[in-house]
Amino acid sequence: MKYRLVFSVLMSFVLSSLMSLWVTWINLGWSGELFEHWMNAFSLAWPAAAVIAFLCGPTVQAVTRKLVSPA
């Protein structure tokens, strides 16, 4: 359980930070407001991503096992 929690927090941090930066940059371009808007988007995205990663992780792992295991 500890591993799953730490993994979910770290993976969601990386994904939500990069994705929120990407989408904010697409919407605003390189502007003086980019960092402020990115931090706002990230602060909303990370908690949601962490919960989703924690709750959906076991199902995604099970589906992955089925997809990559020999038939």
C-alpha positions in Angstrom: 0.0 0.0 0.0 2.9 2.4 0.8 4.5 1.7 -2.6 1.2 2.3 -4.3 0.6 5.6 -2.5 4.1 7.0 -3.1 4.1 5.8 -6.8 0.7 7.5 -7.3 1.8 10.8 -5.8 5.1 10.9 -7.7 3.7 9.8 -11.1 0.7 12.2 -10.8 3.2 15.0 -9.9 5.2 14.4 -13.0 2.3 13.9 -15.4 0.2 16.8 -14.1 3.1 19.2 -14.0 4.1 18.5 -17.6 0.6 18.2 -19.0 -0.6 21.4 -17.3 2.5 23.2 -18.6 1.9 21.9 -22.1 -1.8 22.8 -22.2 -1.2 26.2 -20.6 1.6 27.0 -23.1 -0.7 25.9 -26.0 -3.4 28.3 -24.8 -1.2 31.3 -23.9 2.1 30.8 -25.7 5.3 32.2 -24.1 3.8 35.1 -22.2 4.4 36.9 -18.9 1.4 35.2 -17.5 2.4 31.7 -18.4 4.0 30.7 -15.0 1.0 32.1 -13.0 -1.6 30.3 -15.1 0.5 27.1 -15.2 0.8 27.1 -11.4 -3.0 27.6 -11.1 -3.7 24.8 -13.5 -1.2 22.5 -11.8 -2.6 23.2 -8.3 -6.0 22.0 -9.6 -4.7 19.1 -11.6 -2.3 17.4 -9.2 -4.7 16.4 -6.4 -7.2 15.1 -9.0 -4.4 13.2 -10.8 -3.1 11.7 -7.6 -6.6 10.4 -6.6 -7.2 9.0 -10.1 -3.8 7.3 -10.2 -4.3 5.7 -6.8 -7.8 4.5 -7.5 -7.3 3.4 -11.2 -3.8 2.1 -10.8 -4.6 -1.5 -9.9 -7.1 -1.8 -12.7 -4.7 -0.4 -15.3 -2.0 -2.8 -14.0 -4.3 -5.7 -14.4 -5.4 -4.7 -17.9 -1.7 -4.2 -18.8 -0.8 -7.7 -17.5 -3.6 -9.2 -19.7 -2.5 -7.2 -22.8 1.2 -8.1 -22.6 1.0 -11.7 -21.3 1.3 -14.5 -23.8 -2.0 -15.8 -25.0 
